[in-house]
Amino acid sequence: MRELEAHLAQNSSQAALVDPTGEARPIPEEIFRILDQVTNALAAGKGITVVPQGMTMTTQQAADFLGVSRPTLVRLLESGAIPFEQPGRHRRVRLHDLLDYQQSFSAQRREALRDLARANLDATEKTGSPSQIQRLSEMPGE
């Protein structure tokens, strides 16, 4: 069994970081996966931010991150939409919770747009297209 482990250790391929001079440094598989995700996101035109796990923000920083006013963020916190900690007088919001809220809000917005599109399609099927409705309104009355 030890011989097999030694053989696998010697012959297994490992990801490496290669610098401009061609020197390769082995990197753990987890780091390779992260770098792969980063390069794919950048190739897709998405932005990347590297922050420590468990990072917390002030309410102003959190509001800026979400693109809302600080009073709006405070209303979201007080309503329970976004969890927060209040170790002293000031609220602190975890980045992880902001990202969860952002994803949830985006999903709700997409669903609302789908519902609106379905309602528009239903109305069009019942009443006709806008051009048909306009033609009917322009016809002389009886």
C-alpha positions in Angstrom: 0.0 0.0 0.0 2.8 2.4 0.8 4.4 1.7 -2.5 1.2 2.7 -4.3 0.9 5.9 -2.2 4.5 6.8 -3.1 4.0 6.1 -6.8 0.8 8.2 -6.8 2.6 11.0 -5.0 5.5 11.0 -7.5 3.4 10.7 -10.6 0.3 12.7 -9.8 0.0 16.0 -11.6 -0.2 19.1 -9.5 -1.3 22.5 -10.5 1.5 25.1 -10.7 1.8 28.8 -10.9 4.2 29.8 -13.7 6.0 33.1 -13.6 7.0 35.1 -16.7 10.5 33.5 -16.6 9.0 30.0 -16.8 9.6 29.0 -13.3 6.8 26.9 -11.9 5.7 26.8 -8.3 3.3 24.1 -7.2 0.0 25.3 -5.8 -2.7 23.4 -3.9 -5.8 22.2 -5.8 -8.0 24.6 -3.8 -6.0 27.6 -5.0 -6.1 26.4 -8.6 -9.9 26.2 -8.4 -10.1 29.7 -7.0 -7.8 31.1 -9.7 -9.8 29.2 -12.4 -13.0 30.8 -11.2 -11.3 34.2 -11.1 -10.0 33.9 -14.6 -13.4 32.7 -15.9 -15.2 35.6 -14.2 -12.7 38.2 -15.6 -13.1 36.6 -19.1 -16.8 37.1 -18.8 -16.3 40.8 -17.9 -17.2 40.4 -14.2 -15.4 42.2 -11.5 -13.6 40.4 -8.7 -13.1 41.5 -5.1 -11.0 39.6 -2.7 -12.0 40.1 0.9 -11.3 38.2 4.1 -14.0 35.7 5.1 -16.3 37.1 7.8 -15.6 40.7 6.8 -18.0 43.1 8.4 -19.0 46.6 7.2 -20.4 49.7 8.7 -24.0 50.6 7.7 -22.6 53.3 5.4 -20.2 50.9 3.7 -23.0 48.3 3.3 -25.3 50.9 1.9 -22.6 52.0 -0.6 -22.0 48.3 -1.5 -25.7 47.8 -2.3 -26.1 51.2 -4.0 -28.8 52.4 -1.6 -29.0 55.2 0.9 -28.0 54.5 4.5 -31.6 55.1 5.8 -32.8 52.5 3.3 -30.2 50.0 4.5 -31.2 50.6 8.1 -34.9 49.9 7.2 -33.7 46.6 5.6 -31.8 45.7 8.7 -34.6 46.6 11.1 -37.1 44.6 9.0 -35.0 41.5 9.2 -34.2 41.4 5.4 -30.5 41.5 6.2 -29.0 40.1 9.4 -26.7 42.4 11.4 -24.7 42.5 14.6 -24.7 45.3 17.1 -21.8 44.7 19.4 -22.0 48.3 20.8 -23.9 51.2 19.6 -23.2 50.7 15.9 -24.5 48.1 13.6 -22.1 45.9 11.6 -23.2 43.9 8.6 -21.3 40.8 7.3 -20.4 40.9 3.6 -21.7 37.3 3.3 -25.2 38.5 4.4 -25.1 41.4 1.9 -24.2 39.0 -0.9 -27.0 36.7 0.1 -29.5 39.6 0.1 -28.2 40.8 -3.2 -28.8 37.4 -4.8 -32.2 37.0 -3.2 -33.3 40.5 -4.3 -32.0 39.8 -7.9 -34.0 36.6 -8.0 -37.1 38.3 -6.8 -36.7 41.0 -9.4 -36.2 38.5 -12.2 -39.4 36.6 -11.1 -41.4 39.9 -11.0 -40.2 40.7 -14.5 -41.2 37.2 -15.7 -44.7 37.7 -14.1 -45.0 41.1 -15.8 -44.0 39.6 -19.2 -46.6 36.8 -18.7 -49.3 39.3 -17.8 -48.4 41.3 -20.9 -48.6 38.2 -23.1 -51.9 37.2 -21.6 -53.3 40.7 -22.1 -52.0 40.8 -25.7 -53.7 37.4 -26.4 -57.0 38.6 -25.0 -57.1 42.1 -26.6 -54.8 41.8 -29.6 -51.4 43.4 -30.3 -50.9 47.2 -29.8 -51.0 47.8 -33.5 -54.3 45.8 -33.8 -55.8 47.9 -31.0 -54.7 51.1 -32.6 -56.2 50.1 -36.0 -59.5 49.3 -34.2 -59.5 52.7 -32.5 -58.9 54.5 -35.8 -61.9 52.8 -37.5 -64.9 55.0 -38.0 -67.7 54.3 -35.5 -71.0 53.0 -36.5 
